[in-house]
Amino acid sequence: MSSSWAVFLDTVKSTKGFRQADDLKSLIEGAQTDPLGFLMVQGEMLEMYLEQFANKDIDIQEFETSVRAIRELIEIESVKMSPEDLERATGLMTGIEALILHSLLPILKES
């Protein structure tokens, strides 16, 4: 796990009450170890964008756009997946929506 994005999430957890920080870390780490290479790459991309945002290399709009693109790409690719892979892909999409788009982003936009 890259330290700056994890530290960033811990900071948001302690300063802004983002209680789902550990869940988001687990979601990303789980995706990065997924046996389906496509989902693994999406987990790596999530980490990269979070890392870039934590390091202020991208702004909140770029971060949101990138995360939404990952979520949409997973949805598009899911039509080709086996039932087992589809279940994991759906879990990743749901996690992105709940943990990033509906929980983390509103907190970050308040700042």
C-alpha positions in Angstrom: 0.0 0.0 0.0 1.3 3.4 -0.9 1.7 5.5 2.2 0.6 9.0 1.1 -2.9 8.0 -0.1 -3.4 5.9 3.0 -2.1 8.6 5.3 -4.4 11.1 3.4 -7.4 8.9 4.1 -6.4 8.6 7.8 -6.1 12.3 7.9 -9.6 12.8 6.4 -10.9 10.2 8.8 -9.5 12.0 11.9 -10.1 15.6 10.8 -13.3 15.4 8.9 -14.9 12.3 10.3 -14.6 10.1 7.2 -15.5 6.9 9.0 -15.3 4.7 5.9 -11.6 5.3 5.3 -10.7 1.8 6.3 -13.4 0.4 4.1 -12.1 2.4 1.1 -8.5 1.1 1.8 -9.9 -2.4 1.8 -11.9 -1.9 -1.4 -8.8 -0.7 -3.2 -6.5 -3.4 -1.8 -9.1 -6.0 -2.6 -9.4 -4.8 -6.2 -5.7 -4.8 -6.6 -5.5 -8.5 -5.7 -8.5 -9.6 -7.7 -7.9 -12.6 -9.9 -9.5 -10.9 -12.9 -6.8 -8.7 -14.4 -9.3 -6.0 -15.5 -10.5 -5.4 -11.9 -6.9 -5.5 -10.6 -6.0 -2.7 -13.0 -9.1 -0.7 -11.9 -7.9 -1.0 -8.3 -4.5 0.2 -9.3 -6.0 3.2 -11.1 -8.1 4.1 -8.1 -5.0 4.1 -6.0 -3.1 6.2 -8.5 -5.9 8.8 -8.7 -6.2 8.9 -4.9 -2.4 9.2 -4.6 -2.4 12.1 -7.2 -5.2 13.9 -5.4 -3.5 13.4 -2.0 -0.3 14.8 -3.5 -2.2 17.7 -5.0 -1.2 16.7 -8.5 -4.9 16.7 -9.6 -7.8 18.8 -8.3 -11.1 17.5 -6.9 -12.8 17.8 -10.3 -10.1 15.7 -12.0 -10.3 13.2 -9.2 -14.1 12.9 -9.4 -14.1 12.6 -13.2 -11.4 9.9 -13.1 -13.2 7.9 -10.5 -16.5 8.2 -12.4 -14.7 7.0 -15.5 -13.4 3.9 -13.7 -16.9 3.1 -12.4 -18.4 3.5 -15.9 -15.7 1.4 -17.5 -16.4 -1.4 -15.0 -20.1 -1.2 -15.9 -19.4 -1.4 -19.6 -17.0 -4.3 -19.3 -19.2 -6.2 -16.9 -21.5 -7.4 -19.8 -18.6 -9.6 -20.9 -17.9 -11.1 -17.4 -18.7 -14.5 -16.0 -21.2 -14.6 -13.1 -18.4 -14.8 -10.5 -16.4 -11.9 -12.0 -19.6 -9.9 -12.4 -20.4 -10.3 -8.7 -16.9 -8.9 -7.8 -17.2 -6.1 -10.4 -20.6 -5.1 -9.0 -19.1 -5.0 -5.6 -16.3 -2.7 -6.8 -18.8 -0.4 -8.6 -21.0 -0.3 -5.5 -18.0 0.4 -3.3 -16.8 3.2 -5.6 -20.3 4.8 -5.5 -20.8 4.5 -1.8 -17.3 5.1 -0.5 -15.9 7.7 -2.9 -18.7 9.3 -4.8 -21.3 9.5 -2.0 -19.1 9.7 1.1 -15.6 10.9 0.5 -16.2 13.5 -2.3 -18.9 15.5 -0.3 -16.6 15.7 2.6 -13.7 16.9 0.4 -15.9 19.4 -1.4 -16.8 21.0 2.0 -13.2 22.0 2.5 
